[in-house]
């Protein structure tokens, strides 16, 4: 299972969903789906833009767990 820690990185950078949405160029609705872990996929270009905006690595946002509970 892939765990999305986007909310953690946003909190560390003190960035709102609206702010990140503007920097990345995707809707707040789509970012919200990603943030809540309900997304089925993410484009590398989107991941790249998020990492650039938050000044982080993909591993700071995405985490693998072989446990089915979050």
Secondary structure, 3 states (H helix, E strand, C coil): CEEECHHHHHHHCCCCHHHHHHHHCCCHHHHHHHHCCCCCCCCHHHHHHHHHHHCCCHHHHEEECCCCCC
